[in-house]
Amino acid sequence: MADKQFKKKISDALGNDVLRGALGRFGDAYVISREKAYEGYNFKEISDNIAQVKSYAASHLDEMIDQFEKAATSRGAKVFRAMTGEDAKQYILELAKRNDVKKVVKSKSMVSEEILLNKTLMSEGMEVQESDLGEWIVQLAGQHPSHMVMPAIHMTKEEVADVFSGHLHKLNQPVIAELVKTARSELRKSFLEADMGISGANMAIAETGTLMMLTNEGNGRLTSTLPPIHVFLVGIEKLVPKFEDATHILQALPRSATGQQITSYVSMVTGPTPAYYADGTVKDKEFHIILMDNGRRAMYNDEKFKKTFQCIRCASCLNVCPAFQLVGGHVYGHIYTGGIGTILTNFLNSEKDAQNPQNLCLQCGKCTEVCPGQLDIPQMILEIRNRVGEKEGLPFTQKFALDVVSNRRLFHSLLRVASVAQKPFTKGQPVIRHLPMFLSGLTENKSLPAVAKVPFRDVFKTIKQEVKNPKGTIAFYAGCLIDFVYPKIGEGVIGALNEKGYKVVFPDGQSCCGAPATYMGDRANARKSAIINIEALEAEKVDYVVSACPTCTHALKESFKELLQDDPKLAARAEELSRKSKDFSKLLFDLGGLTPGGDGVPLKITYHDSCHLKRSMGVFAEPRKLLTDTSGVQLIEMQESDRCCGFAGSYSIKFPELSGPILARKLDNIDKTGADVVVVDCPGCLMQISGGLDKHNPKVKVIHTAELLLEKRKNQTGNKNTNKTKKKK
């Protein structure tokens, strides 16, 4: 759970309209620019090549380092292998002292930020000058970068002008062209006067000992050519085997980082270049390359985090992250920001420093779509979260709640009690619009659904399934929300599958899928839930297991296997369950869909893609086909249909201040469609979006695909397969 100081940082960031505006504008423009930059290119092919090249280099790391050192040394470089950040700082400090260095100029280097190199050199009386414009701005402002590619994205031109005026002792107007002119004039002196240049690199090519830099300002070239001493400070994950391998990264890095076809400068340095010395002579400069580990090898050696070496530091994961777009980089607390920054901080700085930032991840998976290195950042963050939970334990209230949820009988009994106890709050309505006292924040921006009077498990017993000569049997896994909040969805699932000729069973022993425990870092309770459901569902006895909640489906297909992999017997049953499990829309589509039909009454709908359904299971066309085959339905696509709605399970409770603005963006996109109904395939999204619309625009309703199919088809003539409810005697 995030601590109070961290929550205060979030609050301050959300209250900064300038920051929100800058991040929002860039985030919107980035999506368009990136898409345009990749036109005519096969992103999947490029990312496959990057993953192959980088994973090969990582799995042959010592060989790559040896090869690089041999090639670089043969061309006049001095190569130093730094195991720690302290080793790297000490090497540079001794080199500087030995050569009586007074002034140091730096081009962009996140590795130097990582080890706080500037602070070390300045404490020894040296003048250190950043030369990347963004880095120089934040240096003058006494801050650290808020973004890996655009360090000063959080600052306005007015703030930059004030910083320049204060440090340069002359008035600077907030005109971008003039500010750039001022920076160019000031920085040029630094290049000419520097005794030492320090650079980072985007790639280190083992076969030739070449270092490659991609920049837009030319400062990289000036830093590497003018000073008589030059030091490259490079993380060992930047190694690639051959020169041709670098072309794959060269294709992706500018497109993924800033939406450019190519950066203004691509600089390749192989060995020392001549430099002018104070005595008027010209000779090769001192050229040093530091290959730094500082926790990287330990990160790679951890099986769950091997793919971090495939990261090319493009920061595309930051650019599309809903949470980052709201709070920016400084909230993350250390040098590396966003989702990948949380992982790097965990290994390169400390696990403690990653504890708060890992909570910001919604697990929406948007970053996985744009990552050219094919990293599953959400899964890695989830692993960190679980390790934190195992090591530190969860807060009492969270642990108590999860213990209750994983106790099937107790949890279900409490939900039945709640269906009665909620009456003072529902006031006869199907929603709760106001909660008292300290709970009031939960209903500030959205209403909450009431617990159903009769859970689906009881409704199921009254359903008469008229299926002659069944093609097979399907087990229905309802999950908590369908079972106890939205039982009508379950009726829709049964009706559609009956129409396809399948009999549906409802295993009464099923319980929560364990997703709340999984995503809150309680692996023990998640495992307990997995065992309960595997035993209850008995996948071995049915043809399919269907769920109408993508989060539950993901648990059945993926999470259970991971949680039970250490028990051969349970692992085999989890594998069988995974093989047979499908989400409702996917299963119905694969079975051939429903015969086109419906009541024919015109209905304008828009569709919201669930994060798990689209990104984890690749299902998005199937529900649209089912809906548009229904007579009377007109589908109007909304902008950003697959952008997270902000629910993310417990996230909306832990971070309502972040969940709220994410939901507001979704509601705005819904408004623009003019639709009468929003259709979803996720009960969690249904709860979030319908709750928001109830406060924002109650005329627009939200419905699950299964329920819409049920409602639109139940009144059509000639439908003999729709299930009926048994009359009670």
Buried (B, 14 or more C-beta within 10 A) or exposed (E): BBEEEBBEBBEEBBEBEEBBEBBBEBBEEBBEBBEEBBEEEEBEEBBBBBBBBBBEBBEBBEEBBEBBBEBBBEBBBBBBBBEEBEBBBEBBBEBBEEEEBEBBBBBBBBBBBBBEBBEBBEEEEBBBBBBBBBBBBBBBBEBBBBBBBBBBBBBBBEBBBBBBBEBBEEEBEBEEEBBEEBBEEBBBEBBEBBBBBBBBBBBBBBBBBBBBBBBBBBBBBBBBBBBBBBBBBBBBBBBBBBBEBBBBBBBBBBBBBBBBEBBEBBBBBBBBBEBEEEEEEEEEBBBBBBBBBBBBBEBBEBEBBBBBBBBBBBBBBBBBBBBBBBBBBBBBBBBBBBBBBBBBBBBBBEBEBBBBBBBBBBBBBBBBBBBBBBBBBBBBBBBBBBBBBEEEEBEEEBBEBBBEBBBBEEBBEBBBEEBEEBEEBBEEEEBBBEBEEEEEEBBEBBBBBBBBEEBBBEBBEBBEBEBEEBEEBBBBBBBBBBBBBBBBBBBBBBBBBBBBBBBBBBBEEBBBBBBBBBBBBBBBBBBBBBBBBBEBBBBEEBBBBBBBBBBBBBBBBBBBBBBBEEEEEBBEBBBBBBEBBBBBBBBBBEBEBBEEBBBEEEBBBBBBBBBBBBBBBEBBEBBBEBBEBBBBBEBEEBEBBBBBBBBBBBBBBBBBBBBBBBBBBBBEBBBEBEBBBBBBBBBBBBBBBBBBBBBBEEEBBBBBBBBBBBBBBBEBEEBEBBBEEEEEE
